[in-house]
Amino acid sequence: MSQSASIWVVIVLALLAANLPFATERLFALLPLRGPKSLTLRLLELVALYLLVGGFGLLLERRAGQIAPQGWEFYAITGTLFLTFAFPGFVWRYLYRRHA
């Protein structure tokens, strides 16, 4: 896989993973829960998915060659980008008014 394709795979995966906690009442879309998920649980799931997508990106970077060192700035930017990707799912779950 080319480097450009790897970048796009990580971006699309991050977009899907960021919206997953808001799209379903199951934990990680796999494990059923007894009641509805709270916002706290959704945010914890969001952090776990951020780490999972970051690990996948690191794996792709390792396959491409030498891993570039990252400082705190890298994690601040990718974290805010992941939260920005999660915004449509948050709006759909908490702000969108459904007409009955």
N, CA, C and O atoms as CSV, one atom per row, in Angstrom:
chain,resi,resn,atom,element,x,y,z
A,1,MET,N,N,0.844,-1.169,0.000
A,1,MET,CA,C,0.000,0.000,0.000
A,1,MET,C,C,0.892,1.235,0.000
A,1,MET,O,O,1.875,1.299,0.738
A,2,SER,N,N,0.547,2.211,-0.828
A,2,SER,CA,C,1.360,3.422,-0.901
A,2,SER,C,C,1.153,4.280,0.344
A,2,SER,O,O,0.200,4.087,1.098
A,3,GLN,N,N,2.055,5.221,0.540
A,3,GLN,CA,C,1.972,6.084,1.713
A,3,GLN,C,C,0.718,6.963,1.658
A,3,GLN,O,O,0.080,7.201,2.683
A,4,SER,N,N,0.377,7.432,0.494
A,4,SER,CA,C,-0.821,8.253,0.333
A,4,SER,C,C,-2.077,7.448,0.659
A,4,SER,O,O,-2.980,7.953,1.326
A,5,ALA,N,N,-2.139,6.225,0.203
A,5,ALA,CA,C,-3.290,5.366,0.503
A,5,ALA,C,C,-3.375,5.074,1.995
A,5,ALA,O,O,-4.469,5.040,2.558
A,6,SER,N,N,-2.232,4.864,2.638
A,6,SER,CA,C,-2.219,4.612,4.085
A,6,SER,C,C,-2.774,5.801,4.854
A,6,SER,O,O,-3.511,5.627,5.824
A,7,ILE,N,N,-2.425,7.002,4.425
A,7,ILE,CA,C,-2.917,8.210,5.087
A,7,ILE,C,C,-4.430,8.294,4.971
A,7,ILE,O,O,-5.113,8.590,5.952
A,8,TRP,N,N,-4.961,8.034,3.773
A,8,TRP,CA,C,-6.399,8.108,3.581
A,8,TRP,C,C,-7.127,7.014,4.347
A,8,TRP,O,O,-8.234,7.243,4.834
A,9,VAL,N,N,-6.541,5.845,4.463
A,9,VAL,CA,C,-7.151,4.765,5.246
A,9,VAL,C,C,-7.262,5.175,6.703
A,9,VAL,O,O,-8.293,4.939,7.332
A,10,VAL,N,N,-6.217,5.786,7.250
A,10,VAL,CA,C,-6.245,6.216,8.650
A,10,VAL,C,C,-7.271,7.332,8.845
A,10,VAL,O,O,-7.974,7.343,9.856
A,11,ILE,N,N,-7.370,8.259,7.911
A,11,ILE,CA,C,-8.339,9.349,8.038
A,11,ILE,C,C,-9.773,8.820,8.001
A,11,ILE,O,O,-10.600,9.220,8.821
A,12,VAL,N,N,-10.070,7.937,7.071
A,12,VAL,CA,C,-11.424,7.379,6.980
A,12,VAL,C,C,-11.730,6.524,8.204
A,12,VAL,O,O,-12.840,6.581,8.733
A,13,LEU,N,N,-10.770,5.737,8.658
A,13,LEU,CA,C,-10.958,4.931,9.860
A,13,LEU,C,C,-11.197,5.817,11.082
A,13,LEU,O,O,-12.039,5.496,11.921
A,14,ALA,N,N,-10.473,6.917,11.188
A,14,ALA,CA,C,-10.669,7.841,12.306
A,14,ALA,C,C,-12.051,8.478,12.248
A,14,ALA,O,O,-12.691,8.649,13.285
A,15,LEU,N,N,-12.519,8.829,11.064
A,15,LEU,CA,C,-13.846,9.424,10.919
A,15,LEU,C,C,-14.932,8.439,11.346
A,15,LEU,O,O,-15.875,8.820,12.038
A,16,LEU,N,N,-14.808,7.200,10.946
A,16,LEU,CA,C,-15.785,6.184,11.335
A,16,LEU,C,C,-15.713,5.874,12.825
A,16,LEU,O,O,-16.743,5.773,13.491
A,17,ALA,N,N,-14.493,5.722,13.351
A,17,ALA,CA,C,-14.323,5.388,14.761
A,17,ALA,C,C,-14.772,6.515,15.675
A,17,ALA,O,O,-15.282,6.254,16.765
A,18,ALA,N,N,-14.595,7.764,15.258
A,18,ALA,CA,C,-14.986,8.893,16.098
A,18,ALA,C,C,-16.501,8.981,16.244
A,18,ALA,O,O,-16.992,9.452,17.270
A,19,ASN,N,N,-17.237,8.543,15.254
A,19,ASN,CA,C,-18.699,8.610,15.310
A,19,ASN,C,C,-19.336,7.338,15.854
A,19,ASN,O,O,-20.529,7.337,16.157
A,20,LEU,N,N,-18.587,6.275,15.982
A,20,LEU,CA,C,-19.115,4.998,16.448
A,20,LEU,C,C,-19.747,5.065,17.837
A,20,LEU,O,O,-20.821,4.491,18.018
A,21,PRO,N,N,-19.150,5.731,18.832
A,21,PRO,CA,C,-19.790,5.756,20.153
A,21,PRO,C,C,-21.171,6.410,20.157
A,21,PRO,O,O,-21.999,6.088,21.009
A,22,PHE,N,N,-21.429,7.311,19.230
A,22,PHE,CA,C,-22.702,8.014,19.193
A,22,PHE,C,C,-23.722,7.333,18.289
A,22,PHE,O,O,-24.901,7.686,18.319
A,23,ALA,N,N,-23.299,6.382,17.502
A,23,ALA,CA,C,-24.177,5.733,16.530
A,23,ALA,C,C,-24.904,4.522,17.093
A,23,ALA,O,O,-25.919,4.107,16.533
A,24,THR,N,N,-24.421,3.951,18.170
A,24,THR,CA,C,-25.007,2.718,18.682
A,24,THR,C,C,-25.026,2.725,20.212
A,24,THR,O,O,-24.240,3.422,20.855
A,25,GLU,N,N,-25.934,1.940,20.773
A,25,GLU,CA,C,-26.015,1.793,22.231
A,25,GLU,C,C,-25.143,0.640,22.737
A,25,GLU,O,O,-25.072,0.396,23.941
A,26,ARG,N,N,-24.488,-0.060,21.829
A,26,ARG,CA,C,-23.594,-1.151,22.231
A,26,ARG,C,C,-22.197,-0.610,22.492
A,26,ARG,O,O,-21.781,0.377,21.885
A,27,LEU,N,N,-21.482,-1.255,23.388
A,27,LEU,CA,C,-20.115,-0.861,23.697
A,27,LEU,C,C,-19.202,-1.335,22.577
A,27,LEU,O,O,-19.131,-2.532,22.300
A,28,PHE,N,N,-18.506,-0.410,21.933
A,28,PHE,CA,C,-17.643,-0.682,20.784
A,28,PHE,C,C,-18.409,-1.371,19.653
A,28,PHE,O,O,-17.826,-2.107,18.858
A,29,ALA,N,N,-19.710,-1.127,19.589
A,29,ALA,CA,C,-20.617,-1.693,18.581
A,29,ALA,C,C,-20.670,-3.219,18.636
A,29,ALA,O,O,-21.161,-3.852,17.701
A,30,LEU,N,N,-20.177,-3.811,19.710
A,30,LEU,CA,C,-20.160,-5.269,19.838
A,30,LEU,C,C,-20.893,-5.779,21.063
A,30,LEU,O,O,-21.694,-6.708,20.968
A,31,LEU,N,N,-20.626,-5.179,22.213
A,31,LEU,CA,C,-21.131,-5.696,23.483
A,31,LEU,C,C,-22.426,-5.005,23.889
A,31,LEU,O,O,-22.442,-3.788,24.073
A,32,PRO,N,N,-23.511,-5.761,24.030
A,32,PRO,CA,C,-24.772,-5.131,24.445
A,32,PRO,C,C,-24.705,-4.705,25.919
A,32,PRO,O,O,-24.066,-5.362,26.741
A,33,LEU,N,N,-25.370,-3.606,26.224
A,33,LEU,CA,C,-25.436,-3.102,27.587
A,33,LEU,C,C,-26.866,-3.235,28.097
A,33,LEU,O,O,-27.800,-3.379,27.308
A,34,ARG,N,N,-27.033,-3.187,29.405
A,34,ARG,CA,C,-28.383,-3.333,29.974
A,34,ARG,C,C,-29.231,-2.089,29.761
A,34,ARG,O,O,-30.438,-2.185,29.538
A,35,GLY,N,N,-28.607,-0.937,29.830
A,35,GLY,CA,C,-29.339,0.310,29.654
A,35,GLY,C,C,-28.665,1.171,28.612
A,35,GLY,O,O,-27.703,0.748,27.970
A,36,PRO,N,N,-29.169,2.383,28.445
A,36,PRO,CA,C,-28.525,3.278,27.478
A,36,PRO,C,C,-27.156,3.743,27.969
A,36,PRO,O,O,-26.906,3.831,29.171
A,37,LYS,N,N,-26.286,4.035,27.022
A,37,LYS,CA,C,-24.941,4.504,27.366
A,37,LYS,C,C,-25.007,5.948,27.842
A,37,LYS,O,O,-25.733,6.769,27.280
A,38,SER,N,N,-24.246,6.244,28.876
A,38,SER,CA,C,-24.155,7.623,29.352
A,38,SER,C,C,-23.125,8.380,28.513
A,38,SER,O,O,-22.342,7.782,27.774
A,39,LEU,N,N,-23.144,9.698,28.643
A,39,LEU,CA,C,-22.168,10.511,27.917
A,39,LEU,C,C,-20.751,10.181,28.371
A,39,LEU,O,O,-19.827,10.170,27.557
A,40,THR,N,N,-20.572,9.914,29.656
A,40,THR,CA,C,-19.254,9.559,30.185
A,40,THR,C,C,-18.724,8.282,29.531
A,40,THR,O,O,-17.558,8.213,29.145
A,41,LEU,N,N,-19.570,7.297,29.413
A,41,LEU,CA,C,-19.155,6.042,28.780
A,41,LEU,C,C,-18.847,6.259,27.303
A,41,LEU,O,O,-17.916,5.656,26.770
A,42,ARG,N,N,-19.617,7.110,26.643
A,42,ARG,CA,C,-19.351,7.413,25.233
A,42,ARG,C,C,-18.000,8.116,25.071
A,42,ARG,O,O,-17.262,7.834,24.127
A,43,LEU,N,N,-17.677,9.027,25.989
A,43,LEU,CA,C,-16.391,9.726,25.908
A,43,LEU,C,C,-15.222,8.790,26.203
A,43,LEU,O,O,-14.170,8.901,25.574
A,44,LEU,N,N,-15.393,7.871,27.152
A,44,LEU,CA,C,-14.342,6.880,27.420
A,44,LEU,C,C,-14.144,5.969,26.212
A,44,LEU,O,O,-13.015,5.616,25.873
A,45,GLU,N,N,-15.231,5.596,25.574
A,45,GLU,CA,C,-15.143,4.788,24.356
A,45,GLU,C,C,-14.446,5.575,23.248
A,45,GLU,O,O,-13.683,5.006,22.468
A,46,LEU,N,N,-14.706,6.881,23.176
A,46,LEU,CA,C,-14.067,7.741,22.192
A,46,LEU,C,C,-12.552,7.781,22.402
A,46,LEU,O,O,-11.791,7.728,21.436
A,47,VAL,N,N,-12.114,7.875,23.657
A,47,VAL,CA,C,-10.678,7.884,23.960
A,47,VAL,C,C,-10.050,6.543,23.577
A,47,VAL,O,O,-8.967,6.501,22.993
A,48,ALA,N,N,-10.736,5.452,23.909
A,48,ALA,CA,C,-10.205,4.128,23.570
A,48,ALA,C,C,-10.095,3.951,22.055
A,48,ALA,O,O,-9.124,3.374,21.568
A,49,LEU,N,N,-11.074,4.439,21.320
A,49,LEU,CA,C,-11.021,4.325,19.864
A,49,LEU,C,C,-9.945,5.231,19.275
A,49,LEU,O,O,-9.337,4.888,18.261
A,50,TYR,N,N,-9.702,6.395,19.905
A,50,TYR,CA,C,-8.605,7.269,19.473
A,50,TYR,C,C,-7.270,6.533,19.610
A,50,TYR,O,O,-6.429,6.589,18.712
A,51,LEU,N,N,-7.087,5.854,20.723
A,51,LEU,CA,C,-5.845,5.102,20.932
A,51,LEU,C,C,-5.732,3.938,19.955
A,51,LEU,O,O,-4.642,3.638,19.469
A,52,LEU,N,N,-6.844,3.289,19.668
A,52,LEU,CA,C,-6.841,2.166,18.727
A,52,LEU,C,C,-6.491,2.631,17.309
A,52,LEU,O,O,-5.680,1.999,16.631
A,53,VAL,N,N,-7.092,3.721,16.865
A,53,VAL,CA,C,-6.789,4.251,15.528
A,53,VAL,C,C,-5.346,4.754,15.490
A,53,VAL,O,O,-4.653,4.570,14.489
A,54,GLY,N,N,-4.893,5.384,16.568
A,54,GLY,CA,C,-3.497,5.829,16.628
A,54,GLY,C,C,-2.526,4.665,16.551
A,54,GLY,O,O,-1.487,4.764,15.897
A,55,GLY,N,N,-2.855,3.559,17.216
A,55,GLY,CA,C,-2.015,2.367,17.126
A,55,GLY,C,C,-1.985,1.789,15.729
A,55,GLY,O,O,-0.944,1.321,15.267
A,56,PHE,N,N,-3.131,1.819,15.046
A,56,PHE,CA,C,-3.172,1.346,13.661
A,56,PHE,C,C,-2.332,2.244,12.762
A,56,PHE,O,O,-1.617,1.757,11.886
A,57,GLY,N,N,-2.417,3.548,12.978
A,57,GLY,CA,C,-1.593,4.481,12.207
A,57,GLY,C,C,-0.112,4.262,12.457
A,57,GLY,O,O,0.698,4.346,11.534
A,58,LEU,N,N,0.243,3.979,13.708
A,58,LEU,CA,C,1.632,3.684,14.052
A,58,LEU,C,C,2.109,2.411,13.366
A,58,LEU,O,O,3.249,2.334,12.908
A,59,LEU,N,N,1.240,1.423,13.299
A,59,LEU,CA,C,1.576,0.177,12.600
A,59,LEU,C,C,1.834,0.432,11.114
A,59,LEU,O,O,2.793,-0.093,10.548
A,60,LEU,N,N,0.980,1.233,10.491
A,60,LEU,CA,C,1.188,1.556,9.076
A,60,LEU,C,C,2.470,2.358,8.874
A,60,LEU,O,O,3.182,2.157,7.891
A,61,GLU,N,N,2.766,3.270,9.808
A,61,GLU,CA,C,3.994,4.051,9.694
A,61,GLU,C,C,5.233,3.164,9.862
A,61,GLU,O,O,6.245,3.361,9.188
A,62,ARG,N,N,5.141,2.200,10.756
A,62,ARG,CA,C,6.258,1.267,10.960
A,62,ARG,C,C,6.498,0.432,9.712
A,62,ARG,O,O,7.645,0.155,9.360
A,63,ARG,N,N,5.422,0.028,9.038
A,63,ARG,CA,C,5.570,-0.750,7.802
A,63,ARG,C,C,6.175,0.082,6.678
A,63,ARG,O,O,6.856,-0.452,5.803
A,64,ALA,N,N,5.923,1.406,6.703
A,64,ALA,CA,C,6.423,2.281,5.638
A,64,ALA,C,C,7.894,2.623,5.811
A,64,ALA,O,O,8.572,2.961,4.840
A,65,GLY,N,N,8.385,2.539,7.025
A,65,GLY,CA,C,9.789,2.890,7.250
A,65,GLY,C,C,10.011,3.321,8.686
A,65,GLY,O,O,9.372,2.816,9.609
A,66,GLN,N,N,10.916,4.250,8.859
A,66,GLN,CA,C,11.274,4.716,10.189
A,66,GLN,C,C,10.150,5.569,10.789
A,66,GLN,O,O,9.543,6.386,10.096
A,67,ILE,N,N,9.885,5.372,12.072
A,67,ILE,CA,C,8.846,6.111,12.763
A,67,ILE,C,C,9.390,7.475,13.175
A,67,ILE,O,O,10.435,7.566,13.818
A,68,ALA,N,N,8.673,8.531,12.800
A,68,ALA,CA,C,9.092,9.888,13.155
A,68,ALA,C,C,8.736,10.165,14.616
A,68,ALA,O,O,7.651,9.795,15.065
A,69,PRO,N,N,9.628,10.806,15.356
A,69,PRO,CA,C,9.320,11.114,16.761
A,69,PRO,C,C,8.243,12.198,16.849
A,69,PRO,O,O,8.261,13.159,16.079
A,70,GLN,N,N,7.306,12.041,17.790
A,70,GLN,CA,C,6.248,13.011,17.997
A,70,GLN,C,C,6.327,13.567,19.412
A,70,GLN,O,O,6.628,12.846,20.363
A,71,GLY,N,N,6.055,14.854,19.533
A,71,GLY,CA,C,5.968,15.501,20.832
A,71,GLY,C,C,4.514,15.666,21.238
A,71,GLY,O,O,3.618,15.100,20.612
A,72,TRP,N,N,4.286,16.436,22.276
A,72,TRP,CA,C,2.929,16.628,22.768
A,72,TRP,C,C,2.061,17.347,21.749
A,72,TRP,O,O,0.841,17.179,21.747
A,73,GLU,N,N,2.673,18.145,20.885
A,73,GLU,CA,C,1.910,18.879,19.881
A,73,GLU,C,C,1.169,17.945,18.930
A,73,GLU,O,O,0.028,18.205,18.549
A,74,PHE,N,N,1.834,16.852,18.552
A,74,PHE,CA,C,1.224,15.879,17.653
A,74,PHE,C,C,-0.040,15.294,18.271
A,74,PHE,O,O,-1.066,15.186,17.601
A,75,TYR,N,N,0.030,14.917,19.547
A,75,TYR,CA,C,-1.117,14.311,20.217
A,75,TYR,C,C,-2.216,15.328,20.468
A,75,TYR,O,O,-3.394,14.973,20.437
A,76,ALA,N,N,-1.863,16.585,20.715
A,76,ALA,CA,C,-2.877,17.630,20.875
A,76,ALA,C,C,-3.635,17.855,19.571
A,76,ALA,O,O,-4.859,17.986,19.578
A,77,ILE,N,N,-2.922,17.900,18.468
A,77,ILE,CA,C,-3.566,18.121,17.173
A,77,ILE,C,C,-4.410,16.919,16.762
A,77,ILE,O,O,-5.549,17.091,16.326
A,78,THR,N,N,-3.879,15.716,16.889
A,78,THR,CA,C,-4.654,14.545,16.478
A,78,THR,C,C,-5.861,14.336,17.394
A,78,THR,O,O,-6.912,13.885,16.939
A,79,GLY,N,N,-5.718,14.657,18.673
A,79,GLY,CA,C,-6.856,14.545,19.591
A,79,GLY,C,C,-7.973,15.512,19.237
A,79,GLY,O,O,-9.146,15.139,19.245
A,80,THR,N,N,-7.613,16.754,18.927
A,80,THR,CA,C,-8.644,17.718,18.547
A,80,THR,C,C,-9.239,17.380,17.180
A,80,THR,O,O,-10.424,17.619,16.948
A,81,LEU,N,N,-8.439,16.833,16.281
A,81,LEU,CA,C,-8.971,16.397,14.993
A,81,LEU,C,C,-9.963,15.251,15.189
A,81,LEU,O,O,-11.004,15.218,14.533
A,82,PHE,N,N,-9.652,14.320,16.078
A,82,PHE,CA,C,-10.549,13.209,16.357
A,82,PHE,C,C,-11.854,13.714,16.967
A,82,PHE,O,O,-12.927,13.214,16.628
A,83,LEU,N,N,-11.775,14.705,17.870
A,83,LEU,CA,C,-12.990,15.296,18.436
A,83,LEU,C,C,-13.806,16.023,17.366
A,83,LEU,O,O,-15.036,15.990,17.388
A,84,THR,N,N,-13.122,16.672,16.442
A,84,THR,CA,C,-13.821,17.335,15.342
A,84,THR,C,C,-14.520,16.308,14.457
A,84,THR,O,O,-15.640,16.539,14.002
A,85,PHE,N,N,-13.875,15.195,14.218
A,85,PHE,CA,C,-14.510,14.120,13.454
A,85,PHE,C,C,-15.743,13.577,14.183
A,85,PHE,O,O,-16.689,13.129,13.535
A,86,ALA,N,N,-15.747,13.610,15.525
A,86,ALA,CA,C,-16.851,13.070,16.317
A,86,ALA,C,C,-18.045,14.019,16.381
A,86,ALA,O,O,-19.117,13.623,16.840
A,87,PHE,N,N,-17.885,15.245,15.938
A,87,PHE,CA,C,-18.947,16.240,16.070
A,87,PHE,C,C,-20.255,15.844,15.381
A,87,PHE,O,O,-21.312,16.021,15.986
A,88,PRO,N,N,-20.248,15.317,14.147
A,88,PRO,CA,C,-21.532,14.926,13.533
A,88,PRO,C,C,-22.291,13.876,14.348
A,88,PRO,O,O,-23.513,13.958,14.470
A,89,GLY,N,N,-21.591,12.904,14.897
A,89,GLY,CA,C,-22.246,11.886,15.713
A,89,GLY,C,C,-22.813,12.471,17.001
A,89,GLY,O,O,-23.901,12.088,17.429
A,90,PHE,N,N,-22.086,13.393,17.619
A,90,PHE,CA,C,-22.563,14.055,18.836
A,90,PHE,C,C,-23.816,14.870,18.546
A,90,PHE,O,O,-24.781,14.826,19.309
A,91,VAL,N,N,-23.801,15.610,17.450
A,91,VAL,CA,C,-24.969,16.419,17.078
A,91,VAL,C,C,-26.160,15.515,16.815
A,91,VAL,O,O,-27.266,15.802,17.271
A,92,TRP,N,N,-25.951,14.435,16.091
A,92,TRP,CA,C,-27.047,13.519,15.785
A,92,TRP,C,C,-27.627,12.904,17.061
A,92,TRP,O,O,-28.843,12.756,17.176
A,93,ARG,N,N,-26.781,12.552,18.004
A,93,ARG,CA,C,-27.239,11.885,19.220
A,93,ARG,C,C,-27.883,12.855,20.216
A,93,ARG,O,O,-28.915,12.530,20.803
A,94,TYR,N,N,-27.295,14.033,20.417
A,94,TYR,CA,C,-27.734,14.898,21.510
A,94,TYR,C,C,-28.426,16.187,21.086
A,94,TYR,O,O,-29.195,16.730,21.880
A,95,LEU,N,N,-28.203,16.699,19.901
A,95,LEU,CA,C,-28.752,17.996,19.535
A,95,LEU,C,C,-29.844,17.955,18.478
A,95,LEU,O,O,-30.651,18.881,18.388
A,96,TYR,N,N,-29.881,16.905,17.683
A,96,TYR,CA,C,-30.860,16.796,16.617
A,96,TYR,C,C,-32.235,16.498,17.206
A,96,TYR,O,O,-32.395,15.561,17.988
A,97,ARG,N,N,-33.217,17.297,16.827
A,97,ARG,CA,C,-34.594,17.096,17.315
A,97,ARG,C,C,-35.330,16.142,16.381
A,97,ARG,O,O,-35.512,16.431,15.199
A,98,ARG,N,N,-35.743,15.020,16.919
A,98,ARG,CA,C,-36.486,14.050,16.116
A,98,ARG,C,C,-37.974,14.363,16.237
A,98,ARG,O,O,-38.496,14.515,17.341
A,99,HIS,N,N,-38.639,14.457,15.113
A,99,HIS,CA,C,-40.073,14.738,15.117
A,99,HIS,C,C,-40.829,13.429,15.200
A,99,HIS,O,O,-40.588,12.512,14.416
A,100,ALA,N,N,-41.742,13.345,16.151
A,100,ALA,CA,C,-42.500,12.113,16.355
A,100,ALA,C,C,-43.790,12.094,15.576
A,100,ALA,O,O,-44.540,11.120,15.646
